[in-house]
Amino acid sequence: MAAVREIPLRERDGVGADVAGGAGGAASPDVPSSLVRALDAVQGAAEKTVGHVGCGEGTLLPVLAARFGRVLGIDDSPAVLARARSRCGARHVTFHRAELADLSAFRARLHVAVTVNAGLVPDEDHLDRVFDSLCSAIQRGGALIGVFPAMEAVLYRGYLIHERERHGAPARTAVGGLEQGRQAVGMGTLREHRGEKFFHAFELRRRLRQAGFRRVRLGRVLHARGEAVAHGGFAGEPPTWDWLVRAET
């Protein structure tokens, strides 16, 4: 099994982190620089079609529009799509309503699919459909660039909470995180996070390969230090992270 490559901690990537726009143009303070670099690495992007699957309110769309020849914003909420359209009105950006688990209307239309923590409910059958649907929407030889919540980061945070309690922190500061860790070890679902799905690295690789992806590579999108402090106050400790996935079809 290939090793996980850790993006250097000095970059402090993540929502709210400082971002380098890269070679292709504008970025956003809400877009991790490691994700921007992954997009910049796509060869011939100006001639390709990218789909942002689960585009939400369109934070990433201006970044994609600055790099790709055609951009599809895809989400299942008309209201959200309307807000995304107001954020990015470039002529080569179009908007489409679709469920993440049913992208049949886009079969083999995308050179690149991008998804950032979208549609990841803890339902095994639904997750199978999401991954299968993503793969089917990408042309042969295309790529998936995705960000997925990391289960290992939750366990790491639980360990830090345990250590803080062991060294004298009030018990109430540790109980939530330790309980969270116990709930989440098996299937990666957290009651504290409204049932959001988190992925162990081995599970994420397996799901992607089962769906038909190959050359699956995992890196890390590091959470901003301010976010890490806000969610536990672990100043001086390495930040938590999400998985940054690059895979081919």
URCORCOR-V935421 format. One line per field, one symbol per residue. psi: psi as a letter, one per 40 degrees, with the letter a starting at -180 (. if undefined). A space follows every 50 residues. Layout:
psi = ???
This chain:
psi = hiihhhhhdedfiiheiihhdadeaiaieehhddddddddehhfdeeihi hhhfebefdedddddedidhhhhhiehddddddddddheidehiihhiid egfdefhfehdhhhhgfhfgifhdddddddddddddehiheaihhihihh ddddddddddddddddfeiiddeddddddddddedcefhhddffeihihi ddddddddddeeiifhhhahhhiiddddddfefgheiiiiiihhhhii.
